[in-house]
């Protein structure tokens, strides 16, 4: 890892598809921890003007919002039971949210460096944008490793990406449409689609010009594409 981190991660990614089940499981556990550890490096700084708003209760979230929590407090007292934290609300400062959809091309060759890159990208997004993101893999069809409005552990997301293997054609336009649908579930002020692909569409047996036009139209329909 010290001598050649890229080669080490590529080798580890390949081993997550080993035919030996014990080796495969061990490699996936190790790769998940390593990729998440790499993703945690470096500071994250929220940007934008903050505002005070009511949020779901968290122990470190802020002061209890009595107006928004009064029904839960009165109900718990009348029933002589402990207050359910899920019913409480707090007042806390927030900055404008960013929603992210990561698109991973799984067509063609999916192993080694491409697989490691996809796993590190997924780990980075899961770590830095934990509340509002999705990870989609695509070839001929789009499969969600994590949907925008679903909860899934960081380890589970990275493991789902490491389980990808390349096959089939490439429907880039369909993937961009799926990203738009996923981000449409978010209320974030900024919505970003990150595309990991060579963008060479091969789906539906279409010609190069027709494919390029389809991808261009789909790309214009997403708010921000990287």
Residue pairs with C-beta under 8 A, 6 or more apart in sequence:
1 8
6 113
6 116
9 31
9 34
9 35
9 113
9 116
9 120
10 112
10 113
10 115
10 116
11 112
12 27
12 30
12 31
12 34
12 116
13 31
13 111
13 112
13 113
13 115
13 116
13 119
13 162
14 111
14 112
14 115
15 23
15 24
15 27
15 31
16 24
16 27
16 28
16 31
16 115
16 162
16 163
17 24
17 111
17 165
18 24
18 27
28 159
28 162
28 163
31 119
31 158
31 162
32 155
32 158
32 159
32 162
33 155
35 116
35 119
35 120
35 122
35 123
35 158
36 123
36 126
36 127
36 154
36 155
36 158
38 120
38 123
38 124
39 120
39 123
39 124
39 126
39 127
39 128
40 127
44 128
46 95
47 95
47 96
48 95
48 96
48 189
49 95
49 96
50 93
50 94
50 95
51 93
51 94
52 91
52 92
52 93
52 94
53 91
53 92
53 94
54 65
54 68
54 89
54 90
54 91
55 61
55 62
55 89
55 90
55 91
55 92
55 94
56 86
56 88
56 89
56 90
57 64
57 69
57 85
57 86
57 87
57 88
57 89
57 90
58 90
61 90
61 92
62 90
62 91
62 92
62 93
63 90
63 91
64 88
64 89
64 90
64 91
65 89
65 90
65 91
66 73
68 89
69 87
69 88
69 89
71 87
72 83
72 84
72 87
72 88
73 83
75 87
76 82
76 83
76 84
96 188
96 189
96 190
97 131
97 132
97 186
97 187
97 188
97 189
97 190
98 129
98 132
98 188
98 189
98 190
98 191
98 192
99 129
99 132
99 133
99 148
99 183
99 186
99 188
99 190
99 191
99 192
100 125
100 129
100 132
100 133
100 134
100 191
100 192
100 193
100 194
101 133
101 134
101 135
101 136
101 148
101 179
101 182
101 183
101 191
101 192
101 193
101 194
102 121
102 122
102 125
102 133
102 134
102 135
102 136
102 194
102 196
103 136
103 137
103 138
103 175
103 176
103 178
103 179
103 193
103 194
103 195
103 196
103 197
104 118
104 121
104 122
104 135
104 136
104 137
104 138
104 145
104 161
104 164
104 196
104 197
105 137
105 138
105 139
105 170
105 172
105 175
105 195
105 196
105 197
105 198
106 137
106 138
106 139
106 164
106 165
106 166
106 167
106 168
107 138
107 139
107 140
107 166
107 167
107 168
107 169
107 170
107 202
108 166
108 170
109 166
110 118
110 164
110 165
110 166
110 167
111 165
111 166
114 166
115 161
115 162
115 164
117 196
118 161
118 164
118 196
119 158
119 161
119 162
121 194
121 196
122 135
122 145
122 157
122 158
122 161
123 154
123 157
123 158
125 133
125 135
125 194
126 133
126 135
126 146
126 154
126 157
126 158
127 154
130 154
132 148
132 186
132 188
133 146
133 148
134 144
134 146
134 147
134 148
134 179
134 182
134 183
135 144
135 145
135 146
135 157
135 160
135 161
136 142
136 143
136 144
136 145
136 175
136 178
136 179
136 182
137 143
137 145
137 161
137 164
138 170
138 171
138 172
138 174
138 175
138 178
139 166
139 167
139 168
139 169
139 170
139 171
140 168
140 169
140 170
140 171
140 203
141 168
141 171
141 174
142 171
142 174
142 175
142 178
144 150
144 182
145 157
145 160
145 161
146 152
146 156
146 157
146 160
147 182
148 182
148 183
148 185
148 186
149 185
149 186
152 160
169 202
169 203
169 204
170 197
170 200
170 201
170 202
170 203
171 201
171 203
171 204
172 195
172 197
172 199
172 200
172 201
172 203
172 211
172 214
172 215
172 218
173 201
173 203
173 211
173 214
173 215
173 217
173 218
174 203
174 218
175 195
175 197
176 193
176 195
176 215
176 218
176 219
176 221
176 222
176 225
177 218
177 221
179 193
179 222
180 193
180 218
180 221
180 222
183 191
183 193
183 222
183 223
190 223
190 224
191 222
191 223
191 224
192 223
192 224
192 225
192 226
193 222
193 223
193 224
193 225
193 226
194 226
195 225
195 226
199 215
201 211
201 212
201 214
201 215
202 211
203 211
206 214
219 225
